[in-house]
Amino acid sequence: MSGRLAIVGLGPGDHRYLTPEARAALDAADVLYGYGPYLDRVSERAGQARHASGNRVEGARAQDALNEAAAGAQVAMVSGGDPGVFAMAAAVCGEIETGPQAWRALDIVVIPGITAMLAVAARAGAPLGHDFCAISLSDNLKPWDLIEKRLDAAAAAGFVIALYNPISKARPWQLGHAFTRLAQHLAPSTPVVFGRAMGRADEALTVTTLDQAGEVKADMATLVIIGSAETRVIARDGKAPLVYTPRVAAAVTA
């Protein structure tokens, strides 16, 4: 049997969000690779090897998985959320592009999962109901001035913005700076949604406004959605508010 590498999206956390295709790929694998906390979400199976690694060694992890698949193994690389959104699918493709010819000959399958912005949006209502974009606030792989340019462009163009990797112990200031930057383009009352650990037992959802967003705690398990000028909040007695962005642009209804 020839080797195969499946890059599997685990979704936001709970097993009910794991697709049947993803479950089948995990069950069929001889060996699993992944960031340790993500591997911990996968049930252990007798005879299946597991290789956990840290979150700063994506390239090395991809190389190890590709080498094992090239040797004939059925390999699964696990990724939180969707593997193609700021995750391992791009890392694997990057290694294949610069790696040996044997890696290009492999059967490579990317299996989608529910990414964080979709999980948070579903809990909040429909904030991504109109045009939106996703931006990672991590400046480990791109300069901060490029992030600022993209924030400016997205806000000025009227996109709802999903912020991945908003803050960490090593990057404590970026999220606050992003809010300050966005405030140059958006009204203080612009809705902001914080979704932490969606799909897990400790999930939490907070709806606030841009002028108050700096008071809400966040970490690397948090996804932040900043609304556009058209995003609305529907208050409901005794229930969480619904946040949504109308599908029809204001310019059409004016």
N, C-alpha and C positions, 0 to 999 in steps of 0.2 A: 504494500500500500504506500502511495506517495504521501509526503508530508503535507500538512495543512495548518494554516494559522487563522483562527477565527478571533476577531477582535470584538468582544462582547460587551454591549451596554447593559449594565445592571439596573438602570433606572435610579430613582431617587432613594431607594433604600429597602422598603418593604417588599417581601417576596411576591405580593399580589401585583406588583408593577413589573415583574420580570416576564417578558414575552415567552410564549411557547418555543419560538425559534431560539431564543437565548438559552432557555433551559436545556433544550436538546443539544446545543453546541457544548454547553458545560458538561453534560452527562457523557458526551461522546469523546471528550478530550482525555488524552493520556496524562497530560501535564497542564497545570495552570500557572500563569504568571500574572503579577499585578502588584500594585501598591498595597501594603499590608492591610490597612483598614477595609479596602474593597474586597480583598481575598477573604477576609473574615466574614463577609456577608454570604459567601458561597458555602453550602453544606459540604462537608468532607465525604469523600467516597473512597472505599477501600481500593487500593492499587493505583490511585491517582496521585501523582506527585504535585507538590505545590511549592512555588518559589516566590516569596514575598520580598519586596524591596521598598526603599524610601521614595519620597515624592520628588526628589531632585535628580533621579537617575533614569529618566525615561528612555534616553538613548541607549544606555547599557542594557536596560530591561528589554527593549525591542530587539537588540542584537542577539541577546541570549535566546529569546523566543524564536527568532528567525533561524538561528543556527540549529536549534533543536528540531524545528520543522523541516529544515533542509536535510537533516539526518534521518527523516522518515516518520517523525512523531506527529500525532494529532494534538495540536497545541491550541489552547485558548488563552488569550490575553484579556483580562477583565478590566473594565473601566467603569467608573461611576457615571450615572446619567447616560448620555449618548456618547459613544466613543469618538464621534466626529466633531464634537463641540468642545474646543479647548481641551482635548483629551488624547488618548493613545493612538487613535487611527492616524492622525497626522504625524506623530512621532515615528510610527512604524513605516509609513510611506516615505518619510525623510531618510530613514536608514536604508530602505530598499533602493532609493534613487542613487545613493552614493556607495552602496555595498556591492558585493559580488554578484555575478550573473545568476548564481544558483538561487538567490533570494527572489529574483524576478520571475523565475520559473515556478514558484510556489503557488498553490491554491490559497489565495488571500480572500477572506470573507469578512466584511464589516457588518455586524448585526446591531441594528439601532436600538436605542432605549429612550426612555422619557428623560429629557434633559431638565435641569433645575428650573429654567425660566418657565417651562410649560407646567411643571408641577406647582410652582408658586402661583402662576397666573390662574390655574384651575381653582386653587384654594381661594383666591381673591375675587374671582368673578370672570372678567374678560378684559384685563388691561391691555392685552396684545390683540385686541379686536381689529385694529387698523395697522398701518405700517409701523414696524418696529425694527430695532437692531440690537445686537449683543456686543458688549465691549468688556474685555478683561482689564481690570485695573492693575494687574500684576505687571511691574516693570522689570521683571527678571529676564524677559526675552524681547523686550522692546523698550525704547526710551520713553521717559515720562512726557517729554514734549510732544511726542507723537500721540500719546493717549489724550493729552489736552486738545490737540487739533481735532481728534475724532469726536471728543465730547462736544466741542464747539459746533462742529459740522452737524452732528446728529440732532442736537438741541435746536439749532437754528433752522434746520429743515423740517422740524415738527415730528421727528420720530419719538415713539416711546422707547426708552433705553433700558435694557436689562444689563446689570453690572455683575459680572462674574469675578471671583477672587477679590472681593472688595477690600479686605483688610486681614492682616496677620500680625503675629508678634514681631516679625522682621520688617513688616511694612505697615506701621501703625497710623500713618498720616494721609495715605492716598485717598481714602474715602471722603474725609473731610474736605480735602482740596477739590475733589470732584464735585461735591455739593456746592462749594463756593464758586466753582467755574460755571456750573449749570445755572446758578442763580443769576448770572449775567444775561441769560437768555430766557429764563422761565419765571413765571410769577411765584411769589412766596407760597401761594395756596396750591401749587401743583401737587397732586397726589403722589405719594411715595409708599411703596409696599416693601416691607422686609419679610422675607420668608426664610426661616432657619430649619434645617433638617427635615424638609418636607418628606412625608412618607415614612418617617421614623417615629418611635415612641415619644421623643422629646421635641417634636415639631412645634414651631411657634410662628404665628403670623401677626404682623403689626402694620396697621395702616396709619400713615401720618401725612404731613405736608412738608414741602421742601424746606421751609424756614424752621421746621422742628426736627428735621431728619438727623441732624448732628447729635441729638440727645438720645438716639436709639442705639443700643449696643449691637455690634455685629462681629462676626468672625468668619473664618474660611468656610464654615458650613452655611453661610448666609448668602442668599441671592437677593439683590435689590432691584426693584423695578421703579423707574422714574417716569411718570406720565408725561403726556404732551399737553399742550394748551387745551386739547379737546377731551382729555380724560376726565371722567366724572365719578363721583362717589355717591351711592344711594344709601342713605341712612335707613336703618330698619330697627324698630323697637324690639329690644330683647334678642336681636340677632346681629351677627357681624355685618358690617357694611358690604355692599357690592361695589367693586371698582371695575369700571369698564371704559373702553374707548370705542365710540360709535364707529360702525363700519363705513358710514358715509361721511366724507370730509365736510367740514363747515363751509368751505367755499362752494360746494355743490348745493347746499341747502339755503345759502344766503340769498 
